[in-house]
Amino acid sequence: MERPMFRGSYKPYVSPLDPCPPIWVKTFVLPPQIFMNFQPPGLPQNSPEETLRQGTLWPSLADGFSREEGIS
């Protein structure tokens, strides 16, 4: 599942004296709830099994990237 709107990126400073290979662009996951001003009533809910797997009761708040990137 690819939802690029839930990703952010930045270009870190790369020192010429850094002995490690430079990382030119770093990406991070933006949680979907920051795009939602309030929780609308009647939002669809996951089953209990799906809730445990996704870590959220509401499918629209599951980012889908945390598990892929090993964040949570």
All heavy atoms as TSV, in Angstrom:
chain	resi	resn	atom	element	x	y	z
A	1	MET	N	N	0.848	-1.171	0.000
A	1	MET	CA	C	0.000	0.000	0.000
A	1	MET	C	C	0.896	1.238	0.000
A	1	MET	O	O	1.699	1.437	0.885
A	1	MET	CB	C	-0.874	-0.033	1.269
A	1	MET	CG	C	-1.709	1.206	1.399
A	1	MET	SD	S	-2.710	1.357	2.897
A	1	MET	CE	C	-2.867	-0.250	3.562
A	2	GLU	N	N	0.773	2.025	-1.007
A	2	GLU	CA	C	1.606	3.215	-1.117
A	2	GLU	C	C	0.735	4.452	-1.009
A	2	GLU	O	O	-0.115	4.712	-1.844
A	2	GLU	CB	C	2.346	3.200	-2.455
A	2	GLU	CG	C	3.308	4.347	-2.637
A	2	GLU	CD	C	4.455	4.308	-1.657
A	2	GLU	OE1	O	4.857	3.215	-1.249
A	2	GLU	OE2	O	4.929	5.391	-1.278
A	3	ARG	N	N	0.920	5.208	0.067
A	3	ARG	CA	C	0.196	6.464	0.244
A	3	ARG	C	C	1.225	7.540	0.531
A	3	ARG	O	O	1.560	7.817	1.665
A	3	ARG	CB	C	-0.812	6.350	1.391
A	3	ARG	CG	C	-1.961	5.427	1.037
A	3	ARG	CD	C	-3.050	5.510	2.038
A	3	ARG	NE	N	-2.738	4.686	3.182
A	3	ARG	CZ	C	-3.561	4.495	4.194
A	3	ARG	NH1	N	-4.721	5.072	4.214
A	3	ARG	NH2	N	-3.215	3.745	5.194
A	4	PRO	N	N	1.770	8.154	-0.528
A	4	PRO	CA	C	2.878	9.092	-0.332
A	4	PRO	C	C	2.500	10.320	0.478
A	4	PRO	O	O	3.367	11.010	0.978
A	4	PRO	CB	C	3.290	9.469	-1.754
A	4	PRO	CG	C	2.162	9.084	-2.614
A	4	PRO	CD	C	1.418	7.995	-1.921
A	5	MET	N	N	1.192	10.633	0.629
A	5	MET	CA	C	0.832	11.823	1.394
A	5	MET	C	C	1.165	11.663	2.871
A	5	MET	O	O	1.224	12.630	3.601
A	5	MET	CB	C	-0.639	12.174	1.232
A	5	MET	CG	C	-1.583	11.153	1.836
A	5	MET	SD	S	-3.293	11.624	1.652
A	5	MET	CE	C	-3.520	12.633	3.073
A	6	PHE	N	N	1.392	10.446	3.333
A	6	PHE	CA	C	1.713	10.212	4.727
A	6	PHE	C	C	3.212	10.155	4.972
A	6	PHE	O	O	3.671	9.659	5.970
A	6	PHE	CB	C	1.062	8.924	5.238
A	6	PHE	CG	C	-0.429	8.993	5.237
A	6	PHE	CD1	C	-1.168	7.912	4.835
A	6	PHE	CD2	C	-1.092	10.124	5.660
A	6	PHE	CE1	C	-2.547	7.965	4.849
A	6	PHE	CE2	C	-2.463	10.193	5.673
A	6	PHE	CZ	C	-3.198	9.104	5.255
A	7	ARG	N	N	3.981	10.636	4.027
A	7	ARG	CA	C	5.438	10.644	4.185
A	7	ARG	C	C	5.957	12.064	4.062
A	7	ARG	O	O	5.448	12.864	3.314
A	7	ARG	CB	C	6.092	9.792	3.113
A	7	ARG	CG	C	6.008	8.327	3.367
A	7	ARG	CD	C	6.838	7.598	2.358
A	7	ARG	NE	N	6.733	6.188	2.594
A	7	ARG	CZ	C	7.760	5.439	2.939
A	7	ARG	NH1	N	8.930	5.970	3.033
A	7	ARG	NH2	N	7.604	4.165	3.158
A	8	GLY	N	N	6.953	12.326	4.834
A	8	GLY	CA	C	7.654	13.586	4.718
A	8	GLY	C	C	9.111	13.307	4.463
A	8	GLY	O	O	9.580	12.187	4.641
A	9	SER	N	N	9.844	14.290	4.025
A	9	SER	CA	C	11.270	14.101	3.784
A	9	SER	C	C	11.998	15.418	4.026
A	9	SER	O	O	11.392	16.495	4.005
A	9	SER	CB	C	11.527	13.611	2.358
A	9	SER	OG	O	11.117	14.577	1.435
A	10	TYR	N	N	13.270	15.303	4.276
A	10	TYR	CA	C	14.110	16.473	4.431
A	10	TYR	C	C	15.532	16.116	4.011
A	10	TYR	O	O	15.889	14.935	3.928
A	10	TYR	CB	C	14.075	17.007	5.859
A	10	TYR	CG	C	14.680	16.081	6.889
A	10	TYR	CD1	C	15.992	16.250	7.315
A	10	TYR	CD2	C	13.940	15.048	7.430
A	10	TYR	CE1	C	16.550	15.421	8.268
A	10	TYR	CE2	C	14.485	14.197	8.379
A	10	TYR	CZ	C	15.785	14.399	8.788
A	10	TYR	OH	O	16.327	13.563	9.720
A	11	LYS	N	N	16.297	17.143	3.730
A	11	LYS	CA	C	17.689	16.954	3.338
A	11	LYS	C	C	18.569	17.354	4.517
A	11	LYS	O	O	18.671	18.537	4.845
A	11	LYS	CB	C	18.019	17.806	2.121
A	11	LYS	CG	C	17.251	17.394	0.893
A	11	LYS	CD	C	17.584	18.271	-0.272
A	11	LYS	CE	C	16.792	17.837	-1.494
A	11	LYS	NZ	N	17.076	18.681	-2.649
A	12	PRO	N	N	19.190	16.386	5.166
A	12	PRO	CA	C	20.029	16.729	6.312
A	12	PRO	C	C	21.355	17.346	5.874
A	12	PRO	O	O	21.802	17.189	4.725
A	12	PRO	CB	C	20.257	15.379	6.995
A	12	PRO	CG	C	20.161	14.389	5.896
A	12	PRO	CD	C	19.148	14.954	4.928
A	13	TYR	N	N	21.967	18.040	6.792
A	13	TYR	CA	C	23.288	18.592	6.526
A	13	TYR	C	C	24.288	17.455	6.393
A	13	TYR	O	O	24.298	16.514	7.197
A	13	TYR	CB	C	23.720	19.529	7.663
A	13	TYR	CG	C	25.140	19.966	7.555
A	13	TYR	CD1	C	25.516	20.903	6.601
A	13	TYR	CD2	C	26.114	19.443	8.397
A	13	TYR	CE1	C	26.833	21.312	6.488
A	13	TYR	CE2	C	27.435	19.846	8.295
A	13	TYR	CZ	C	27.784	20.779	7.342
A	13	TYR	OH	O	29.084	21.176	7.229
A	14	VAL	N	N	25.109	17.519	5.374
A	14	VAL	CA	C	26.143	16.511	5.152
A	14	VAL	C	C	27.485	17.204	5.290
A	14	VAL	O	O	27.842	18.081	4.501
A	14	VAL	CB	C	26.000	15.867	3.759
A	14	VAL	CG1	C	27.125	14.875	3.518
A	14	VAL	CG2	C	24.651	15.183	3.623
A	15	SER	N	N	28.197	16.795	6.300
A	15	SER	CA	C	29.507	17.393	6.546
A	15	SER	C	C	30.547	16.780	5.607
A	15	SER	O	O	30.553	15.568	5.380
A	15	SER	CB	C	29.926	17.150	7.996
A	15	SER	OG	O	31.276	17.538	8.184
A	16	PRO	N	N	31.440	17.575	5.080
A	16	PRO	CA	C	32.507	17.003	4.249
A	16	PRO	C	C	33.497	16.174	5.066
A	16	PRO	O	O	34.267	15.398	4.517
A	16	PRO	CB	C	33.177	18.225	3.626
A	16	PRO	CG	C	32.791	19.378	4.460
A	16	PRO	CD	C	31.492	19.032	5.120
A	17	LEU	N	N	33.458	16.328	6.380
A	17	LEU	CA	C	34.386	15.588	7.237
A	17	LEU	C	C	33.759	14.327	7.827
A	17	LEU	O	O	34.410	13.618	8.596
A	17	LEU	CB	C	34.858	16.497	8.383
A	17	LEU	CG	C	35.521	17.808	7.932
A	17	LEU	CD1	C	35.868	18.658	9.135
A	17	LEU	CD2	C	36.753	17.518	7.092
A	18	ASP	N	N	32.513	14.052	7.502
A	18	ASP	CA	C	31.831	12.873	8.043
A	18	ASP	C	C	32.430	11.620	7.415
A	18	ASP	O	O	32.479	11.487	6.190
A	18	ASP	CB	C	30.342	12.963	7.745
A	18	ASP	CG	C	29.548	11.927	8.513
A	18	ASP	OD1	O	30.162	11.075	9.192
A	18	ASP	OD2	O	28.313	11.976	8.451
A	19	PRO	N	N	32.902	10.668	8.210
A	19	PRO	CA	C	33.504	9.465	7.644
A	19	PRO	C	C	32.481	8.484	7.082
A	19	PRO	O	O	32.839	7.591	6.326
A	19	PRO	CB	C	34.254	8.857	8.829
A	19	PRO	CG	C	33.506	9.327	10.016
A	19	PRO	CD	C	32.993	10.692	9.670
A	20	CYS	N	N	31.209	8.641	7.440
A	20	CYS	CA	C	30.166	7.718	6.972
A	20	CYS	C	C	29.663	8.152	5.594
A	20	CYS	O	O	29.733	9.325	5.242
A	20	CYS	CB	C	28.997	7.691	7.942
A	20	CYS	SG	S	29.472	7.172	9.603
A	21	PRO	N	N	29.141	7.222	4.835
A	21	PRO	CA	C	28.534	7.604	3.552
A	21	PRO	C	C	27.348	8.537	3.807
A	21	PRO	O	O	26.565	8.298	4.732
A	21	PRO	CB	C	28.068	6.290	2.951
A	21	PRO	CG	C	28.672	5.217	3.759
A	21	PRO	CD	C	29.114	5.786	5.052
A	22	PRO	N	N	27.213	9.585	3.019
A	22	PRO	CA	C	26.139	10.550	3.286
A	22	PRO	C	C	24.765	9.992	2.943
A	22	PRO	O	O	24.609	9.198	2.022
A	22	PRO	CB	C	26.486	11.723	2.381
A	22	PRO	CG	C	27.289	11.137	1.291
A	22	PRO	CD	C	28.028	9.982	1.889
A	23	ILE	N	N	23.787	10.427	3.716
A	23	ILE	CA	C	22.381	10.155	3.420
A	23	ILE	C	C	21.817	11.482	2.950
A	23	ILE	O	O	21.707	12.430	3.722
A	23	ILE	CB	C	21.639	9.631	4.661
A	23	ILE	CG1	C	22.263	8.325	5.119
A	23	ILE	CG2	C	20.151	9.462	4.353
A	23	ILE	CD1	C	21.685	7.786	6.422
A	24	TRP	N	N	21.470	11.573	1.677
A	24	TRP	CA	C	21.090	12.849	1.075
A	24	TRP	C	C	19.666	13.241	1.423
A	24	TRP	O	O	19.371	14.409	1.592
A	24	TRP	CB	C	21.275	12.799	-0.434
A	24	TRP	CG	C	22.700	12.512	-0.821
A	24	TRP	CD1	C	23.184	11.334	-1.307
A	24	TRP	CD2	C	23.818	13.385	-0.700
A	24	TRP	NE1	N	24.535	11.428	-1.509
A	24	TRP	CE2	C	24.952	12.689	-1.151
A	24	TRP	CE3	C	23.965	14.693	-0.266
A	24	TRP	CZ2	C	26.214	13.256	-1.171
A	24	TRP	CZ3	C	25.229	15.260	-0.294
A	24	TRP	CH2	C	26.339	14.545	-0.741
A	25	VAL	N	N	18.762	12.261	1.480
A	25	VAL	CA	C	17.361	12.551	1.800
A	25	VAL	C	C	16.899	11.550	2.837
A	25	VAL	O	O	17.113	10.344	2.690
A	25	VAL	CB	C	16.463	12.450	0.546
A	25	VAL	CG1	C	15.006	12.667	0.903
A	25	VAL	CG2	C	16.900	13.459	-0.512
A	26	LYS	N	N	16.295	12.046	3.909
A	26	LYS	CA	C	15.727	11.173	4.928
A	26	LYS	C	C	14.215	11.307	4.874
A	26	LYS	O	O	13.684	12.402	4.691
A	26	LYS	CB	C	16.224	11.555	6.319
A	26	LYS	CG	C	17.679	11.231	6.523
A	26	LYS	CD	C	18.071	11.408	7.955
A	26	LYS	CE	C	19.502	10.950	8.164
A	26	LYS	NZ	N	19.881	10.959	9.569
A	27	THR	N	N	13.508	10.175	5.017
A	27	THR	CA	C	12.054	10.193	4.991
A	27	THR	C	C	11.523	9.771	6.343
A	27	THR	O	O	12.206	9.079	7.106
A	27	THR	CB	C	11.496	9.250	3.918
A	27	THR	OG1	O	11.953	7.938	4.184
A	27	THR	CG2	C	11.931	9.674	2.533
A	28	PHE	N	N	10.322	10.210	6.643
A	28	PHE	CA	C	9.676	9.837	7.890
A	28	PHE	C	C	8.178	9.709	7.639
A	28	PHE	O	O	7.647	10.184	6.631
A	28	PHE	CB	C	9.972	10.855	8.999
A	28	PHE	CG	C	9.602	12.260	8.636
A	28	PHE	CD1	C	8.360	12.771	8.932
A	28	PHE	CD2	C	10.503	13.085	7.977
A	28	PHE	CE1	C	8.020	14.065	8.595
A	28	PHE	CE2	C	10.185	14.382	7.636
A	28	PHE	CZ	C	8.939	14.870	7.955
A	29	VAL	N	N	7.503	9.039	8.565
A	29	VAL	CA	C	6.074	8.792	8.438
A	29	VAL	C	C	5.299	9.888	9.159
A	29	VAL	O	O	5.610	10.242	10.292
A	29	VAL	CB	C	5.713	7.419	9.038
A	29	VAL	CG1	C	4.211	7.191	9.001
A	29	VAL	CG2	C	6.440	6.322	8.299
A	30	LEU	N	N	4.305	10.455	8.464
A	30	LEU	CA	C	3.406	11.418	9.084
A	30	LEU	C	C	2.153	10.672	9.519
A	30	LEU	O	O	1.529	9.985	8.708
A	30	LEU	CB	C	3.030	12.512	8.082
A	30	LEU	CG	C	4.178	13.374	7.598
A	30	LEU	CD1	C	3.735	14.215	6.417
A	30	LEU	CD2	C	4.650	14.267	8.722
A	31	PRO	N	N	1.757	10.762	10.773
A	31	PRO	CA	C	0.567	10.046	11.207
A	31	PRO	C	C	-0.680	10.621	10.543
A	31	PRO	O	O	-0.810	11.841	10.407
A	31	PRO	CB	C	0.536	10.262	12.721
A	31	PRO	CG	C	1.445	11.385	12.984
A	31	PRO	CD	C	2.410	11.483	11.864
A	32	PRO	N	N	-1.592	9.766	10.074
A	32	PRO	CA	C	-2.779	10.249	9.350
A	32	PRO	C	C	-3.655	11.186	10.169
A	32	PRO	O	O	-4.349	12.023	9.607
A	32	PRO	CB	C	-3.542	8.967	9.010
A	32	PRO	CG	C	-2.569	7.880	9.140
A	32	PRO	CD	C	-1.542	8.320	10.121
A	33	GLN	N	N	-3.643	11.082	11.489
A	33	GLN	CA	C	-4.532	11.912	12.302
A	33	GLN	C	C	-4.166	13.392	12.262
A	33	GLN	O	O	-4.988	14.236	12.602
A	33	GLN	CB	C	-4.602	11.410	13.752
A	33	GLN	CG	C	-3.305	11.425	14.476
A	33	GLN	CD	C	-2.579	10.103	14.373
A	33	GLN	OE1	O	-2.790	9.345	13.450
A	33	GLN	NE2	N	-1.701	9.831	15.317
A	34	ILE	N	N	-2.973	13.749	11.816
A	34	ILE	CA	C	-2.637	15.169	11.735
A	34	ILE	C	C	-3.336	15.839	10.562
A	34	ILE	O	O	-3.400	17.049	10.491
A	34	ILE	CB	C	-1.114	15.412	11.667
A	34	ILE	CG1	C	-0.523	14.867	10.383
A	34	ILE	CG2	C	-0.425	14.852	12.881
A	34	ILE	CD1	C	0.925	15.276	10.191
A	35	PHE	N	N	-3.868	15.037	9.620
A	35	PHE	CA	C	-4.606	15.592	8.489
A	35	PHE	C	C	-6.106	15.679	8.773
A	35	PHE	O	O	-6.863	16.128	7.945
A	35	PHE	CB	C	-4.373	14.748	7.239
A	35	PHE	CG	C	-2.936	14.684	6.838
A	35	PHE	CD1	C	-2.187	13.549	7.050
A	35	PHE	CD2	C	-2.335	15.792	6.269
A	35	PHE	CE1	C	-0.857	13.493	6.683
A	35	PHE	CE2	C	-1.008	15.753	5.900
A	35	PHE	CZ	C	-0.263	14.609	6.113
A	36	MET	N	N	-6.534	15.170	9.945
A	36	MET	CA	C	-7.948	15.136	10.295
A	36	MET	C	C	-8.166	16.103	11.457
A	36	MET	O	O	-7.607	15.923	12.538
A	36	MET	CB	C	-8.314	13.704	10.695
A	36	MET	CG	C	-9.774	13.470	10.898
A	36	MET	SD	S	-10.128	11.762	11.378
A	36	MET	CE	C	-9.624	10.853	9.937
A	37	ASN	N	N	-8.950	17.155	11.257
A	37	ASN	CA	C	-9.175	18.143	12.312
A	37	ASN	C	C	-10.010	17.598	13.461
A	37	ASN	O	O	-9.815	17.967	14.614
A	37	ASN	CB	C	-9.853	19.371	11.731
A	37	ASN	CG	C	-8.954	20.093	10.755
A	37	ASN	OD1	O	-7.741	20.015	10.862
A	37	ASN	ND2	N	-9.536	20.780	9.803
A	38	PHE	N	N	-10.981	16.782	13.168
A	38	PHE	CA	C	-11.801	16.147	14.188
A	38	PHE	C	C	-12.228	14.784	13.663
A	38	PHE	O	O	-12.183	14.514	12.458
A	38	PHE	CB	C	-13.025	16.998	14.525
A	38	PHE	CG	C	-13.989	17.150	13.378
A	38	PHE	CD1	C	-15.078	16.305	13.264
A	38	PHE	CD2	C	-13.794	18.119	12.412
A	38	PHE	CE1	C	-15.957	16.428	12.206
A	38	PHE	CE2	C	-14.672	18.251	11.347
A	38	PHE	CZ	C	-15.757	17.405	11.242
A	39	GLN	N	N	-12.621	13.936	14.591
A	39	GLN	CA	C	-13.059	12.604	14.195
A	39	GLN	C	C	-14.530	12.667	13.809
A	39	GLN	O	O	-15.379	12.960	14.643
A	39	GLN	CB	C	-12.863	11.623	15.332
A	39	GLN	CG	C	-13.262	10.218	14.958
A	39	GLN	CD	C	-12.971	9.249	16.077
A	39	GLN	OE1	O	-12.145	9.535	16.941
A	39	GLN	NE2	N	-13.634	8.136	16.085
A	40	PRO	N	N	-14.856	12.416	12.552
A	40	PRO	CA	C	-16.253	12.500	12.144
A	40	PRO	C	C	-17.080	11.383	12.778
A	40	PRO	O	O	-16.568	10.281	13.000
A	40	PRO	CB	C	-16.193	12.350	10.623
A	40	PRO	CG	C	-14.856	11.851	10.304
A	40	PRO	CD	C	-13.965	12.118	11.461
A	41	PRO	N	N	-18.334	11.664	13.078
A	41	PRO	CA	C	-19.181	10.624	13.663
A	41	PRO	C	C	-19.464	9.534	12.634
A	41	PRO	O	O	-19.532	9.784	11.435
A	41	PRO	CB	C	-20.461	11.370	14.054
A	41	PRO	CG	C	-20.467	12.592	13.219
A	41	PRO	CD	C	-19.042	12.930	12.931
A	42	GLY	N	N	-19.615	8.316	13.129
A	42	GLY	CA	C	-19.936	7.192	12.258
A	42	GLY	C	C	-18.765	6.712	11.434
A	42	GLY	O	O	-18.961	6.068	10.399
A	43	LEU	N	N	-17.546	6.995	11.863
A	43	LEU	CA	C	-16.358	6.529	11.147
A	43	LEU	C	C	-16.322	4.996	11.202
A	43	LEU	O	O	-16.542	4.414	12.257
A	43	LEU	CB	C	-15.114	7.121	11.795
A	43	LEU	CG	C	-13.844	7.230	10.978
A	43	LEU	CD1	C	-14.069	8.123	9.770
A	43	LEU	CD2	C	-12.726	7.788	11.826
A	44	PRO	N	N	-16.085	4.330	10.069
A	44	PRO	CA	C	-16.052	2.856	10.079
A	44	PRO	C	C	-14.974	2.342	11.025
A	44	PRO	O	O	-13.915	2.953	11.175
A	44	PRO	CB	C	-15.728	2.488	8.640
A	44	PRO	CG	C	-15.818	3.721	7.845
A	44	PRO	CD	C	-15.820	4.882	8.760
A	45	GLN	N	N	-15.294	1.208	11.657
A	45	GLN	CA	C	-14.374	0.617	12.630
A	45	GLN	C	C	-13.924	-0.760	12.168
A	45	GLN	O	O	-14.652	-1.476	11.485
A	45	GLN	CB	C	-15.042	0.498	13.997
A	45	GLN	CG	C	-15.386	1.820	14.605
A	45	GLN	CD	C	-15.994	1.674	15.989
A	45	GLN	OE1	O	-16.190	0.563	16.470
A	45	GLN	NE2	N	-16.274	2.791	16.621
A	46	ASN	N	N	-12.720	-1.127	12.582
A	46	ASN	CA	C	-12.180	-2.453	12.295
A	46	ASN	C	C	-12.795	-3.482	13.226
A	46	ASN	O	O	-13.339	-3.157	14.282
A	46	ASN	CB	C	-10.666	-2.464	12.520
A	46	ASN	CG	C	-9.916	-1.757	11.431
A	46	ASN	OD1	O	-10.328	-1.745	10.299
A	46	ASN	ND2	N	-8.800	-1.148	11.795
A	47	SER	N	N	-12.658	-4.733	12.835
A	47	SER	CA	C	-13.001	-5.831	13.730
A	47	SER	C	C	-11.938	-5.876	14.834
A	47	SER	O	O	-10.857	-5.304	14.688
A	47	SER	CB	C	-13.021	-7.144	12.957
A	47	SER	OG	O	-11.711	-7.456	12.523
A	48	PRO	N	N	-12.226	-6.558	15.958
A	48	PRO	CA	C	-11.205	-6.628	17.017
A	48	PRO	C	C	-9.884	-7.230	16.546
A	48	PRO	O	O	-8.807	-6.771	16.926
A	48	PRO	CB	C	-11.865	-7.507	18.081
A	48	PRO	CG	C	-13.330	-7.323	17.865
A	48	PRO	CD	C	-13.503	-7.122	16.389
A	49	GLU	N	N	-9.946	-8.247	15.677
A	49	GLU	CA	C	-8.709	-8.870	15.193
A	49	GLU	C	C	-7.911	-7.892	14.321
A	49	GLU	O	O	-6.698	-7.792	14.442
A	49	GLU	CB	C	-9.033	-10.138	14.384
A	49	GLU	CG	C	-9.652	-11.241	15.195
A	49	GLU	CD	C	-11.161	-11.054	15.388
A	49	GLU	OE1	O	-11.769	-10.228	14.673
A	49	GLU	OE2	O	-11.717	-11.729	16.270
A	50	GLU	N	N	-8.640	-7.175	13.445
A	50	GLU	CA	C	-7.957	-6.208	12.581
A	50	GLU	C	C	-7.412	-5.032	13.396
A	50	GLU	O	O	-6.356	-4.476	13.097
A	50	GLU	CB	C	-8.925	-5.704	11.504
A	50	GLU	CG	C	-8.278	-4.898	10.423
A	50	GLU	CD	C	-7.338	-5.705	9.544
A	50	GLU	OE1	O	-7.483	-6.953	9.480
A	50	GLU	OE2	O	-6.449	-5.106	8.950
A	51	THR	N	N	-8.127	-4.661	14.454
A	51	THR	CA	C	-7.656	-3.583	15.331
A	51	THR	C	C	-6.326	-3.949	15.979
A	51	THR	O	O	-5.400	-3.136	16.036
A	51	THR	CB	C	-8.706	-3.292	16.416
A	51	THR	OG1	O	-9.901	-2.853	15.780
A	51	THR	CG2	C	-8.222	-2.236	17.371
A	52	LEU	N	N	-6.209	-5.184	16.441
A	52	LEU	CA	C	-4.953	-5.614	17.059
A	52	LEU	C	C	-3.832	-5.640	16.032
A	52	LEU	O	O	-2.684	-5.329	16.340
A	52	LEU	CB	C	-5.125	-6.989	17.691
A	52	LEU	CG	C	-5.983	-7.023	18.952
A	52	LEU	CD1	C	-6.206	-8.461	19.389
A	52	LEU	CD2	C	-5.336	-6.220	20.064
A	53	ARG	N	N	-4.147	-6.010	14.799
A	53	ARG	CA	C	-3.111	-6.097	13.768
A	53	ARG	C	C	-2.649	-4.700	13.329
A	53	ARG	O	O	-1.458	-4.471	13.139
A	53	ARG	CB	C	-3.637	-6.880	12.579
A	53	ARG	CG	C	-2.553	-7.246	11.624
A	53	ARG	CD	C	-2.905	-8.359	10.627
A	53	ARG	NE	N	-4.219	-8.917	10.772
A	53	ARG	CZ	C	-5.153	-8.925	9.817
A	53	ARG	NH1	N	-4.889	-8.389	8.658
A	53	ARG	NH2	N	-6.317	-9.484	9.996
A	54	GLN	N	N	-3.598	-3.758	13.160
A	54	GLN	CA	C	-3.239	-2.426	12.668
A	54	GLN	C	C	-2.844	-1.468	13.787
A	54	GLN	O	O	-2.220	-0.440	13.542
A	54	GLN	CB	C	-4.398	-1.816	11.884
A	54	GLN	CG	C	-4.633	-2.473	10.558
A	54	GLN	CD	C	-5.660	-1.719	9.735
A	54	GLN	OE1	O	-6.261	-0.761	10.205
A	54	GLN	NE2	N	-5.856	-2.149	8.516
A	55	GLY	N	N	-3.273	-1.738	15.003
A	55	GLY	CA	C	-2.944	-0.854	16.110
A	55	GLY	C	C	-3.891	0.322	16.242
A	55	GLY	O	O	-3.633	1.233	17.026
A	56	THR	N	N	-4.988	0.326	15.494
A	56	THR	CA	C	-5.974	1.384	15.609
A	56	THR	C	C	-7.361	0.820	15.313
A	56	THR	O	O	-7.495	-0.146	14.548
A	56	THR	CB	C	-5.668	2.559	14.662
A	56	THR	OG1	O	-6.662	3.562	14.834
A	56	THR	CG2	C	-5.643	2.131	13.219
A	57	LEU	N	N	-8.358	1.410	15.932
A	57	LEU	CA	C	-9.730	0.958	15.734
A	57	LEU	C	C	-10.282	1.430	14.400
A	57	LEU	O	O	-11.144	0.794	13.817
A	57	LEU	CB	C	-10.596	1.471	16.889
A	57	LEU	CG	C	-12.054	1.049	16.926
A	57	LEU	CD1	C	-12.183	-0.464	16.991
A	57	LEU	CD2	C	-12.753	1.679	18.108
A	58	TRP	N	N	-9.773	2.536	13.885
A	58	TRP	CA	C	-10.333	3.133	12.680
A	58	TRP	C	C	-9.386	2.920	11.502
A	58	TRP	O	O	-8.230	3.358	11.543
A	58	TRP	CB	C	-10.570	4.618	12.902
A	58	TRP	CG	C	-11.524	4.841	14.019
A	58	TRP	CD1	C	-12.882	4.780	13.944
A	58	TRP	CD2	C	-11.205	5.122	15.375
A	58	TRP	NE1	N	-13.428	5.013	15.182
A	58	TRP	CE2	C	-12.428	5.229	16.073
A	58	TRP	CE3	C	-10.025	5.284	16.069
A	58	TRP	CZ2	C	-12.475	5.490	17.433
A	58	TRP	CZ3	C	-10.071	5.541	17.429
A	58	TRP	CH2	C	-11.283	5.647	18.078
A	59	PRO	N	N	-9.852	2.305	10.423
A	59	PRO	CA	C	-8.974	2.048	9.265
A	59	PRO	C	C	-8.418	3.319	8.637
A	59	PRO	O	O	-7.327	3.307	8.079
A	59	PRO	CB	C	-9.881	1.312	8.280
A	59	PRO	CG	C	-11.156	1.059	8.949
A	59	PRO	CD	C	-11.193	1.784	10.247
A	60	SER	N	N	-9.162	4.428	8.731
A	60	SER	CA	C	-8.650	5.655	8.113
A	60	SER	C	C	-7.477	6.251	8.889
A	60	SER	O	O	-6.784	7.123	8.383
A	60	SER	CB	C	-9.764	6.691	7.967
A	60	SER	OG	O	-10.296	7.000	9.231
A	61	LEU	N	N	-7.228	5.786	10.114
A	61	LEU	CA	C	-6.100	6.280	10.903
A	61	LEU	C	C	-4.901	5.340	10.858
A	61	LEU	O	O	-3.893	5.606	11.509
A	61	LEU	CB	C	-6.517	6.516	12.354
A	61	LEU	CG	C	-7.574	7.588	12.564
A	61	LEU	CD1	C	-7.867	7.748	14.040
A	61	LEU	CD2	C	-7.120	8.908	11.980
A	62	ALA	N	N	-5.002	4.259	10.107
A	62	ALA	CA	C	-3.861	3.348	9.961
A	62	ALA	C	C	-2.984	3.867	8.835
A	62	ALA	O	O	-3.453	4.075	7.715
A	62	ALA	CB	C	-4.350	1.943	9.653
A	63	ASP	N	N	-1.720	4.127	9.119
A	63	ASP	CA	C	-0.847	4.689	8.087
A	63	ASP	C	C	-0.323	3.638	7.128
A	63	ASP	O	O	-0.030	3.935	5.992
A	63	ASP	CB	C	0.289	5.470	8.699
A	63	ASP	CG	C	1.133	4.648	9.632
A	63	ASP	OD1	O	1.049	3.419	9.605
A	63	ASP	OD2	O	1.883	5.246	10.406
A	64	GLY	N	N	-0.193	2.380	7.595
A	64	GLY	CA	C	0.280	1.327	6.713
A	64	GLY	C	C	1.782	1.302	6.532
A	64	GLY	O	O	2.308	0.392	5.928
A	65	PHE	N	N	2.494	2.295	7.041
A	65	PHE	CA	C	3.936	2.342	6.870
A	65	PHE	C	C	4.682	1.888	8.115
A	65	PHE	O	O	5.798	1.426	8.025
A	65	PHE	CB	C	4.403	3.751	6.534
A	65	PHE	CG	C	3.948	4.185	5.182
A	65	PHE	CD1	C	2.995	5.159	5.051
A	65	PHE	CD2	C	4.473	3.602	4.053
A	65	PHE	CE1	C	2.581	5.556	3.801
A	65	PHE	CE2	C	4.058	3.995	2.798
A	65	PHE	CZ	C	3.110	4.977	2.679
A	66	SER	N	N	4.067	2.036	9.269
A	66	SER	CA	C	4.763	1.707	10.504
A	66	SER	C	C	5.228	0.263	10.509
A	66	SER	O	O	6.353	-0.037	10.873
A	66	SER	CB	C	3.853	1.961	11.700
A	66	SER	OG	O	3.462	3.299	11.724
A	67	ARG	N	N	4.376	-0.638	10.090
A	67	ARG	CA	C	4.739	-2.051	10.110
A	67	ARG	C	C	5.810	-2.329	9.052
A	67	ARG	O	O	6.756	-3.069	9.301
A	67	ARG	CB	C	3.510	-2.906	9.857
A	67	ARG	CG	C	3.770	-4.381	9.943
A	67	ARG	CD	C	2.484	-5.160	9.816
A	67	ARG	NE	N	1.471	-4.756	10.764
A	67	ARG	CZ	C	1.349	-5.251	11.987
A	67	ARG	NH1	N	2.158	-6.188	12.378
A	67	ARG	NH2	N	0.412	-4.836	12.800
A	68	GLU	N	N	5.694	-1.712	7.886
A	68	GLU	CA	C	6.664	-1.944	6.810
A	68	GLU	C	C	8.052	-1.453	7.200
A	68	GLU	O	O	9.050	-2.066	6.866
A	68	GLU	CB	C	6.234	-1.226	5.543
A	68	GLU	CG	C	4.956	-1.763	4.951
A	68	GLU	CD	C	4.465	-0.912	3.804
A	68	GLU	OE1	O	5.244	-0.070	3.318
A	68	GLU	OE2	O	3.320	-1.082	3.407
A	69	GLU	N	N	8.108	-0.346	7.912
A	69	GLU	CA	C	9.398	0.235	8.246
A	69	GLU	C	C	9.883	-0.169	9.629
A	69	GLU	O	O	10.937	0.265	10.054
A	69	GLU	CB	C	9.310	1.756	8.143
A	69	GLU	CG	C	9.000	2.177	6.727
A	69	GLU	CD	C	8.824	3.658	6.581
A	69	GLU	OE1	O	8.788	4.353	7.609
A	69	GLU	OE2	O	8.715	4.126	5.457
A	70	GLY	N	N	9.096	-0.973	10.339
A	70	GLY	CA	C	9.508	-1.460	11.632
A	70	GLY	C	C	9.485	-0.416	12.721
A	70	GLY	O	O	10.213	-0.512	13.694
A	71	ILE	N	N	8.639	0.611	12.552
A	71	ILE	CA	C	8.578	1.666	13.557
A	71	ILE	C	C	7.781	1.210	14.767
A	71	ILE	O	O	8.150	1.457	15.896
A	71	ILE	CB	C	7.972	2.942	12.941
A	71	ILE	CG1	C	8.910	3.472	11.886
A	71	ILE	CG2	C	7.680	3.983	14.012
A	71	ILE	CD1	C	8.372	4.611	11.075
A	72	SER	N	N	6.667	0.533	14.537
A	72	SER	CA	C	5.857	0.054	15.680
A	72	SER	C	C	5.495	-1.394	15.493
A	72	SER	O	O	5.699	-1.969	14.482
A	72	SER	CB	C	4.593	0.878	15.821
A	72	SER	OG	O	3.806	0.790	14.665
